[in-house]
Amino acid sequence: MPFNTGDVTFDPSLPVEDGSARVHTGSFAYARSMNLAGRSATALVAFPLVGGHVTGKYLGQPAVVDRTGFSDMRIRVGMNLYGEPARRPAEFVKSQRARS
């Protein structure tokens, strides 16, 4: 699992000092291959889950906040424009390339 580190920067007009954050991100995803207009294609839907723990001083007083929830959903569709056309599993098994 990748981790990122770095400084926390707040808008200078906010009364926040000495900010520190630990943010964890995971994702629930579903992908599927399919036939789209006779070409091989894939579709992916991902739901990122984010959890964070932020500490610092707000108006000079120590403050802590924890947040957990879903981030922006991602949808991706890809399609092969060049190459062999999409095939059903039975057609793929019978093809010459699959045997060699």
C-alpha positions, 0 to 999 in steps of 0.5 A, spaced: 500 500 500 503 506 498 503 512 503 505 519 501 508 524 506 508 532 506 507 538 509 499 540 511 498 547 508 492 551 510 489 558 507 493 563 510 487 567 512 484 561 517 486 561 524 490 554 524 497 553 526 501 547 527 497 542 523 498 535 522 494 530 518 494 522 517 490 520 511 488 513 509 485 511 502 482 505 500 478 503 494 472 498 492 472 497 485 468 493 480 471 491 473 468 488 467 470 486 460 465 486 454 463 487 447 462 494 445 460 496 438 464 489 436 470 491 439 473 489 446 472 494 452 472 494 459 468 498 464 471 500 471 467 503 477 471 505 483 469 508 490 475 510 494 474 510 502 478 516 505 479 516 513 483 522 516 485 524 523 487 532 523 490 535 529 493 542 530 491 549 533 485 553 532 484 560 534 490 558 539 487 552 542 488 545 541 483 541 536 483 534 533 478 532 528 477 525 525 473 524 518 471 518 514 467 517 508 467 516 501 471 520 496 469 522 489 466 515 485 471 514 479 468 511 472 472 509 466 471 505 460 476 503 455 475 500 448 480 497 443 480 501 437 486 496 433 486 489 433 482 483 434 474 484 434 471 482 441 469 474 441 465 470 446 469 465 450 467 459 446 469 463 439 476 465 443 477 457 445 476 455 438 481 461 435 487 459 432 491 464 436 489 461 443 491 454 441 499 456 439 
